[in-house]
Amino acid sequence: MSQEAPQTIPVRILDKEYQVQCPPDEVAALQQSALVVDQRMREIRKSGSVIGLERIAIMTALNLSYDLFKAENRAETNESSKRGLARLDRKLSKALEELNHPSV
């Protein structure tokens, strides 16, 4: 994390501008995040099933949170699978070593 003073960055979401403080080294990530939020909110508003800025924002937050939850679960599953494969690899390596060099 940067030790530089935060900058105030304008971001535009649903045609409204918001001023957000952000460390200089995180400006690109903030701008990308604002773009994603804007796109998701526009999609929800366009669907017509949700009316009102606050409700659109809440639905967007719920959708993004759900996406994050799924991604974290996939990452945990992948990490667990990698650990399991590493254990299996060690067992197979040990078994092969014992086959190649049997104890007398």
Secondary structure, DSSP 8 states (H G I E B T S, - for coil): ---S--EEEEEEETTEEEEEEE-GGGHHHHHHHHHHHHHHHHHHHHHSS--SHHHHHHHHHHHHHHHHHHHHHHHHHHHHHHHHHHHHHHHHHHHHHHHHS---
